[in-house]
Amino acid sequence: MRVELKRIENKINRQVTFSKRRNGLLKKAYELSVLCDAEVGLIVFSSRGKLFEFGSAGMTKTLERYQRSCFNPHDNSTVEHETQSWYQEVSKLKAKYESLQRTQRHLHGEDLGPLSVKELQNLEKQLEAALAQARQRKTQIMIEQMEELRRKERQLGDMNKQLKIKVSLELSSLEAEGQGLRALPCFWKF
């Protein structure tokens, strides 16, 4: 359901609405200039003739640019040059993207038909180099894992020695008291 827009008859309500809407409009103009890196110019005259303005690059500069754009159609060469530059950049990026996709297909062993012998040899070298790097990394990880297992083995060996000492001390203590092995509690079960 749309609200019908019409002039607010109550003078006080109209002034309050004007102030709120004007501030919101100025805020939105500022946000547009910051978020989109746009050159924004906004001019508002109140019903009493009071001026309110916002110019992200300065109102004079923005008005001069506006006049050049509107009244000198031949001066649009800057805009046309920028547009052409963007099209060229997009074309370069698109070609690079397509080249990367083609290379990826080749590395997966797909679409090899159009490649020459030299290109296939280069591809083979790339794959061999990648395979060598993968094997080297795998070997490095395996060595690190073996070192970690050895460290854990030494740690468990040390714990085992400590437990043996503790058990022999307990046995010695029990024998000294004359209780023998019968009083030794069973610490482990099979």
Secondary structure, DSSP 8 states (H G I E B T S, - for coil): ---------SHHHHHHHHHHHHHHHHHHHHHHHHHHT---EEEEE-TT--EEEEETT-HHHHHHHHHHHHH-GGGGHHHHHHHHHHHHHHHHHHHHHHHHHHHHHHHTT-S-TT--HHHHHHHHHHHHHHHHHHHHHHHHHHHHHHHHHHHHHHHHHHHHHHHHHHHHHHHHHHHHHT-GGGG-------
